[in-house]
């Protein structure tokens, strides 16, 4: 695997890290003292790489403000969902012209109130695999189960006037096994009512980019980042890998 490959690279005395066969080898000290951008061919040893665990290389990146964010873990997401569930769903926001609502109370000791809002198309409910579902008061485990059955799932909360997105530390959308996040700094979240414009389309596709746009969300992209430290006896150079 990739991890063992990097470890083997570290054990080699010299590793060819770039191609450019038409260029002569250049020492790292010369490269460090030269203006950029230029193209070089080097022969160097891989001294260290970060992060040590491959899964830690995946981050969330905003192409608008160029910020990087760690992917929230399950405990963080559970906490956000629990906080949103502290306020009971507002029945006055149920069963509108563009979604049908169902609410029930869990049988556990917490007796949580959960509301699910199924977005309609042409005043009809679609098949689950084509349906956008909004949920209030669900746990992370419940939201995950729903995201595997329905086309899209959006965690929401009740306000006085409309349903709203949760804090953007949580995903604004789940689709299958993928969680979609928005940039806190660049987004200007709008009320959920704006989704009704997509529901009114002839064939709603519920594409994440379209959902983000109507909800005022600047989506974050998953990126792969690693840092390599290269040495060749003349100097040390940090090389960064950044890819979507």
N, C-alpha and C positions, 0 to 999 in steps of 0.2 A: 504494500500500500504506500501512499504518499509519505506517511511518517517514517517508515523503514527506509524508503528511498533517500530521504533527507539525511537520515542517520548514516547511511552508507556513504553519501557524499562527504559528510564530515570526516569520515575515516580515511578517505583518499588524500594523498599528499598534494595532488594538483587536480583540479576539476575544470574542464572547459565549460564555461557558463554562458558564453554567447558564441554565435557563429561568425559571420563576416570573414570568410576565408581570404578575401581579397585584401584585408587589412593586416598590418603587422601588429604584434602584441604591444600594448602600452601599459606601463606601470601605473599602479593606482595613484602614486604620489603625483605623477604628471597630470592625470585626469583631475585630481582634486585641485590642482593649481591652474587649471585651464578654464576659460569661459564656456558657459553652456549656451545653446545646445551643440553638441558634436557627437560623432559616432566613433566608437572605439571597439577594438577586439581585445579581450583580456584573458589571462590565465590566472586563476586565483583559487584559493582554498576557502570553503565555506566554514567560517569559524562558529557562528551562532545563528539561530533563527528564532523568531518570535511570531506568534505565541507558540508555546510548546505543544498545546493540544489543538488539533486541527479545527474542532468545532468552535473554538474561540476566535477563529479568523473571520467568521461571518459577522458582519455588522449591518446597521441600517444607515443609509446615506441619503441626504437631501441634496438633490442636484441644483436647487435654487440658492440655498445659503451655504452649501458645501459642508454642512455639519455631519458628524458621525455620532451614532448612538448605539449603545449596547442593546441587544435583543432582550426584552424583559423575560424573566423566567416564570415558571408556573406559579410560584408562590406570590410573586408581585401581581400577576394577573388575577389570581384568586382574591387577593386583598381588595383590588379595585372593584371587582364584581360584588364582593361582600358589602363594600361601602355603598355601592349603587343600590343594593337590595334593601338597605336600611329604610329607605322611603318606599312606601307601598305604591303600587301602580295607581294612576289616576283613572277611575272608571269613565270620567267624562271624555277621555281621549280615545275611548274604545269604539270599534265598529263605525269607521268613517266611510265616506263614499269610495275610498280607494284601498282600504284594508279591512279585514275581518279580525276580530279579537276573541281570544279565549283566555280565561283566568281561572286559576285554581290555587288551593293552599296545600303545601306539602304535608305529608303525614309524620315527618320527623319532629323532634322536640322543638326545633326553631319555628316550625309552621310558617315557612316562607311563602309569600304570595308571588306567584309567577304569572306573567302575562305574555302571551305570544300573539303577534300581529302578522297575519298572512296577507301580503300585498296581492290585490286582485288585478286582473286585466280584462277589460270589457265587462266589468262587474261580475266576473267569474273567477273562481280560484283555479290556478294552474296545477299541473302535475307537480309533485314535490321536486323533481329534478329541474324544473323550470321556475320554481317559486323563490321569491325573496321573503325571508322571514326576519322579523324584528323581535327580540326577546328582552324582557325586563325581569330581573331578579334571579336569573339562572346562575348556577355555578359553572366553573370552567369545564368540568366534566360533562355537564348537561349541554353546554354550548358546543363542545367538541362533537358530541353525538349528533346534534342537530345539523352541524355543518357537513356531516357525511351523508345526510339524507336529503337535505334541501340544497338548492343551487347556491344561495348566499344566505349568510346569517349576519345580522347587525345587532350588537348589544346596545340597548338604549335605556333611557331613564325618563320618568315623567317630569314635566314642569307644569306650571299652571296653564299654559296655552298650547303646548305641543310636546311631542316626543323629541328628545335630544340625544346626541351622542354622549358617550361617557368621556371622561378625561382621556386625552390622546395618548396617555401612557398605555392605554389598552388599544387593541386593534379596532379600527373602525369597521372592519369587514372580515369575515372568515369565509373561505370558499374551499371546500374539500379539506385538505391538510395544510393549506396556506393561510397565514395570518397577514393582513395588510395593515400597515401603520401609517400615520400621518405625522408631518412635522409640526411640532408645537409652535415653533417660532414663525413659520411662514403661513400656517393655515388660519383661516377665519371661518370656523364652523358655522354652518347654517342649520336651521331647524329641519327636522326629518320631512316636513311637508314638501320640501323641494323634490323628494323622490317621486312624487305623484306625476311629475312631468315625464319621467322615464316610464312609469307604469302606463301612461296614456299612449305611448308609442305603439305602432302597429305590431311589432314583434320585439318586445323588450329583451335585450340580450343580457342585461345586468353585468356589463363589463366593469371590472374594478376601476378603470380609469374614468369611465363615465360617471359612476357612482361618486367617486372622489370629487369630480368637477362640480356636480350639482350640490354637493354637501360642503363645498368651500374648503376641501382638504387638498393640501399639497402632499402627495404620497411619497413615502420613503422607499428606497430601493434596497434590496439585499445585495451587499457587496462582499467580495472576498479580499482580505488584506493580510499580507505577511511582510515582515521585515527580515532581511538577510544581511549579515555582516561578512564582507569578503576581505581577505587579506592575501598579499602576495610578497611580503618581505619589504616592500617599499612604503606601504601605507595600508590603511583600513578604510573601506568604503561601505556605507549603508545603502542597500538597494531595497526598494519597496515594490511589492506586487499589489496591484489594485485592479480588480476586474468585476464586472457584473455577472 
